[in-house]
Amino acid sequence: MAFSADHWTFAFGVLGNIASFIVFLSPLPTFYTIYKKKTAEGYQSIPYVIALFSSMLWIYYAFLKTNTTLLITSNSFGVFIETIYVGFYLFYAPKKSRVQTINMLMLSVVGGFGAIILVTQFLFKGAVRGQVVGWICLVFSLCVFVAPLGIVRKVIKTKSVEYMPLLLSVFLTLSAVMWFFYGLLLKDINIAAPNILGFIFGILQMILYTIYSKKQKAILKEQKLPEIQKPAVVVVDENTNNMKFPKLTQEQIIDIVRLRLMVCSEKVHVASCPHGTTCAPKVENEDPKLQTMD
């Protein structure tokens, strides 16, 4: 049985939901790292605040349209999980970052979203209201995809991928593909258009991750210190009470002999003459002979 346009739309919508769920869950390793470090210093809350705001806008847009149930389910989960992320970030963030995040929340979620609802409800009616909200959603969806560029800049500047979550980049790209076809089949440009940019930015982030992760591994390999040779251990045989010395290399034997030559190069012997007089001191060279090592 051939799939109709509605069937394909539903299929891409379901796949888009699955990809979106994974996108929303992909920052979990980042927040686990924050939990282990007990600090959010070095991390940014901007992507999560913008994603929260965008999800709220898409829910509002979906209620103004028809046949967009899958859009509601996806973004409802987004609102839920992004709220948890922002709260977790506020708990572990330094004071300065915490204040900035609260200001962004008040400005966007409370002030911005509230203003959009009031303006569109009182100034626009019918299909025009949906079009206006759709264009607003399009703009903020672009912001969601552009927000990680701050992390991209940090990766290029520090030449480190520590603060770039690879899973987020991969699944953002997959999600963008699914929602693009979903919007295309619905003939909704507000859904399809921003996902083109999302696909491009996702590919860019994965390329940068591949490049700088290899460079970082190469630097760490060059900076690896040589292993320190363990000191030799003298073992005492309890049965024979004899000490067993470790086997020396040829270079070590030569060094020991040279040290012997420096310390004991000459020995002076004073001998007594038979008639009670003191004989001249006899200097005896005892230079050990070097043996050739096979």
PEGITA-V791472 format. One record per backbone hydrogen bond with DSSP energy under -1.0 kcal/mol. NH is the residue of the N-H (numbers start at 1). CO is the residue of the C=O. If there is no record, write none. Layout:
nh:NH co:CO
nh:NH co:CO
//
This chain:
nh:8 co:4
nh:9 co:5
nh:10 co:6
nh:11 co:7
nh:12 co:8
nh:13 co:9
nh:14 co:10
nh:15 co:11
nh:16 co:12
nh:17 co:13
nh:18 co:14
nh:19 co:15
nh:20 co:16
nh:21 co:17
nh:22 co:18
nh:23 co:19
nh:24 co:20
nh:25 co:21
nh:26 co:22
nh:28 co:25
nh:31 co:27
nh:32 co:28
nh:33 co:29
nh:34 co:30
nh:35 co:31
nh:36 co:32
nh:37 co:33
nh:38 co:34
nh:39 co:34
nh:40 co:92
nh:43 co:40
nh:49 co:45
nh:50 co:46
nh:51 co:47
nh:52 co:48
nh:53 co:49
nh:54 co:50
nh:55 co:51
nh:56 co:52
nh:57 co:53
nh:58 co:54
nh:59 co:55
nh:60 co:56
nh:61 co:57
nh:62 co:58
nh:63 co:59
nh:72 co:68
nh:73 co:69
nh:74 co:70
nh:75 co:71
nh:76 co:72
nh:77 co:73
nh:78 co:74
nh:79 co:75
nh:80 co:76
nh:81 co:77
nh:82 co:78
nh:83 co:79
nh:84 co:80
nh:85 co:81
nh:86 co:82
nh:87 co:83
nh:88 co:84
nh:89 co:85
nh:90 co:86
nh:91 co:87
nh:92 co:88
nh:93 co:89
nh:98 co:94
nh:99 co:95
nh:100 co:96
nh:101 co:97
nh:102 co:98
nh:103 co:99
nh:104 co:100
nh:105 co:101
nh:106 co:102
nh:107 co:103
nh:108 co:104
nh:110 co:105
nh:111 co:106
nh:112 co:107
nh:113 co:108
nh:114 co:110
nh:115 co:111
nh:116 co:112
nh:117 co:113
nh:118 co:114
nh:119 co:115
nh:120 co:116
nh:121 co:117
nh:122 co:118
nh:123 co:119
nh:124 co:120
nh:128 co:125
nh:130 co:126
nh:131 co:127
nh:132 co:128
nh:133 co:129
nh:134 co:130
nh:135 co:131
nh:136 co:132
nh:137 co:133
nh:138 co:134
nh:139 co:135
nh:140 co:136
nh:141 co:137
nh:142 co:138
nh:143 co:139
nh:144 co:140
nh:145 co:141
nh:146 co:142
nh:147 co:143
nh:149 co:146
nh:150 co:147
nh:152 co:148
nh:153 co:149
nh:154 co:150
nh:155 co:151
nh:156 co:152
nh:157 co:153
nh:158 co:154
nh:159 co:155
nh:164 co:161
nh:169 co:165
nh:170 co:166
nh:171 co:167
nh:172 co:168
nh:173 co:169
nh:174 co:170
nh:175 co:171
nh:176 co:172
nh:177 co:173
nh:178 co:174
nh:179 co:175
nh:180 co:176
nh:181 co:177
nh:182 co:178
nh:183 co:179
nh:184 co:180
nh:185 co:181
nh:186 co:182
nh:188 co:183
nh:192 co:188
nh:193 co:189
nh:196 co:193
nh:198 co:194
nh:199 co:195
nh:200 co:196
nh:201 co:197
nh:202 co:198
nh:203 co:199
nh:204 co:200
nh:205 co:201
nh:206 co:202
nh:207 co:203
nh:208 co:204
nh:209 co:205
nh:210 co:206
nh:211 co:207
nh:212 co:208
nh:213 co:209
nh:214 co:210
nh:215 co:211
nh:216 co:212
nh:217 co:213
nh:218 co:214
nh:219 co:215
nh:220 co:216
nh:221 co:217
nh:222 co:218
nh:223 co:219
nh:235 co:244
nh:237 co:242
nh:241 co:237
nh:244 co:235
nh:253 co:249
nh:254 co:250
nh:255 co:251
nh:256 co:252
nh:257 co:253
nh:258 co:254
nh:259 co:255
nh:260 co:256
nh:261 co:257
nh:262 co:258
nh:263 co:259
nh:264 co:260
nh:267 co:284
nh:269 co:282
nh:273 co:277
nh:276 co:273
nh:279 co:271
nh:282 co:269
nh:284 co:267
//
